[in-house]
Amino acid sequence: MKIAVGCDHAGFPLKETVVEKIKEMGHEVLDCGTNSTQRVDYPDYAFKAAALVAQGQADRAVLICGSGIGMCISANKIKGIRASVCHDAYSAAQGVQHDNLNVLCLGARVIGPSTAQNVLEQFLNASFLAGTRHEERLEKVLQAEKQNFK
């Protein structure tokens, strides 16, 4: 799979661990920045990585900021993106299996490298349970997105 990775300055310290794990698992990394701890605005990097997923240039994305929340909110503004903050392995796997999660958001100030690797592994190894009740539920979400509820 092609995995887009984006982070802000707070997420940068965890980014190297995430990138190494993705490569170790045999996936390709599309690095969307940032590349230092110099202050930047998280939406810029969330939009860049999420757009790659939405456009089909990446299969999934991983976004990292201090809490994961800012990245998650930003990514979910892109049509076709289903992003969630996950700081445990169960949520990461279940999010893909039940909700077809395509963007994992991590908080570098919330979890450490070892937990991040475990969560990432579950996210990347999980598959959506197509043909189940989860597909029907996801279809309702996709219909709402098409209708642009206000």
C-alpha positions as CSV (number, residue, x, y, z in Angstrom):
1,M,0.0,0.0,0.0
2,K,1.0,3.6,-0.4
3,I,0.7,5.5,2.9
4,A,0.7,9.3,3.0
5,V,2.3,10.6,6.2
6,G,1.8,14.2,7.5
7,C,2.7,15.9,10.7
8,D,3.1,19.3,12.3
9,H,5.9,20.4,14.5
10,A,4.5,18.7,17.6
11,G,4.1,15.4,15.6
12,F,7.5,15.5,14.0
13,P,9.4,13.7,16.8
14,L,7.0,10.6,16.3
15,K,7.1,10.8,12.5
16,E,10.4,9.0,12.1
17,T,9.1,6.0,14.1
18,V,5.9,5.9,12.1
19,V,7.7,6.1,8.8
20,E,10.2,3.4,9.8
21,K,7.3,1.1,10.8
22,I,5.4,1.6,7.6
23,K,8.5,0.7,5.6
24,E,9.3,-2.2,7.8
25,M,5.8,-3.5,7.0
26,G,6.6,-3.3,3.3
27,H,4.5,-0.3,2.4
28,E,5.5,2.8,0.5
29,V,5.6,6.2,2.3
30,L,4.5,9.4,0.7
31,D,6.0,12.0,3.0
32,C,3.8,15.2,3.1
33,G,6.0,16.9,5.7
34,T,6.7,18.7,7.9
35,N,10.4,17.9,8.4
36,S,11.3,19.8,11.5
37,T,10.1,21.0,14.9
38,Q,9.7,24.6,13.6
39,R,6.2,25.8,14.2
40,V,3.7,25.2,11.3
41,D,0.0,25.0,10.9
42,Y,-1.4,21.4,11.1
43,P,-4.3,21.9,8.6
44,D,-1.8,22.4,5.7
45,Y,-0.3,18.9,6.3
46,A,-3.6,17.2,7.1
47,F,-5.1,18.5,3.8
48,K,-2.1,17.5,1.7
49,A,-2.0,13.9,3.0
50,A,-5.8,13.4,3.1
51,A,-6.1,14.8,-0.5
52,L,-3.8,12.1,-1.7
53,V,-6.1,9.4,-0.2
54,A,-9.2,11.1,-1.5
55,Q,-7.7,11.4,-5.0
56,G,-6.6,7.7,-5.0
57,Q,-2.9,8.5,-5.0
58,A,-2.5,6.9,-1.5
59,D,-4.4,4.0,0.0
60,R,-4.4,5.4,3.5
61,A,-2.8,8.2,5.6
62,V,-1.3,8.7,9.0
63,L,-1.4,12.2,10.5
64,I,0.4,13.2,13.6
65,C,0.1,16.3,15.8
66,G,0.3,16.9,19.5
67,S,-3.1,15.4,20.4
68,G,-4.2,14.0,17.0
69,I,-7.4,16.0,17.2
70,G,-6.5,19.0,15.0
71,M,-5.3,16.7,12.3
72,C,-8.4,14.6,12.6
73,I,-10.8,17.5,12.3
74,S,-8.9,18.9,9.4
75,A,-8.7,15.6,7.5
76,N,-12.4,15.0,7.9
77,K,-13.2,18.2,5.9
78,I,-11.9,16.4,2.8
79,K,-14.7,14.5,0.9
80,G,-14.1,10.8,1.1
81,I,-12.0,10.9,4.2
82,R,-12.8,8.9,7.3
83,A,-10.3,9.9,9.9
84,S,-10.1,9.1,13.6
85,V,-7.8,9.6,16.5
86,C,-6.8,6.2,17.7
87,H,-4.5,5.6,20.7
88,D,-5.1,1.9,21.1
89,A,-4.8,-1.1,18.9
90,Y,-8.5,-2.2,19.1
91,S,-9.8,1.2,17.9
92,A,-7.4,1.3,15.0
93,A,-8.4,-2.2,13.8
94,Q,-12.1,-1.8,14.5
95,G,-12.2,1.6,12.8
96,V,-11.0,0.0,9.6
97,Q,-13.1,-3.2,9.9
98,H,-16.4,-1.5,10.8
99,D,-16.1,2.1,9.4
100,N,-13.5,1.8,6.6
101,L,-11.2,4.2,8.4
102,N,-8.7,5.5,5.9
103,V,-6.8,8.1,7.9
104,L,-5.2,7.3,11.3
105,C,-4.5,10.3,13.5
106,L,-2.0,10.0,16.4
107,G,-1.1,12.4,19.2
108,A,2.6,12.5,19.7
109,R,2.1,14.1,23.1
110,V,-0.4,11.4,24.1
111,I,1.2,8.1,23.2
112,G,4.8,6.8,23.0
113,P,6.6,5.3,20.0
114,S,6.0,1.7,21.0
115,T,2.2,2.2,21.4
116,A,2.2,4.2,18.1
117,Q,3.8,1.3,16.3
118,N,1.3,-1.2,17.7
119,V,-1.7,1.1,16.7
120,L,-0.2,1.7,13.3
121,E,0.3,-2.1,12.7
122,Q,-3.3,-2.8,13.5
123,F,-4.5,0.0,11.3
124,L,-2.5,-1.2,8.3
125,N,-3.2,-4.9,8.7
126,A,-7.0,-4.4,9.1
127,S,-9.5,-4.7,6.2
128,F,-13.0,-3.4,5.9
129,L,-15.6,-6.1,6.5
130,A,-17.4,-5.7,3.2
131,G,-20.7,-7.5,2.7
132,T,-21.7,-7.1,6.4
133,R,-24.0,-4.9,8.3
134,H,-21.1,-2.5,8.5
135,E,-21.2,-1.8,4.8
136,E,-24.9,-0.8,5.1
137,R,-24.1,1.6,7.9
138,L,-21.1,3.1,6.0
139,E,-23.4,3.6,3.0
140,K,-25.6,5.8,5.2
141,V,-22.6,7.9,6.1
142,L,-21.5,8.2,2.5
143,Q,-25.0,9.3,1.4
144,A,-25.0,12.0,4.1
145,E,-21.6,13.2,2.7
146,K,-23.1,13.4,-0.8
147,Q,-26.0,15.4,0.5
148,N,-23.8,18.0,2.2
149,F,-25.9,18.2,5.4
150,K,-25.9,21.7,6.8
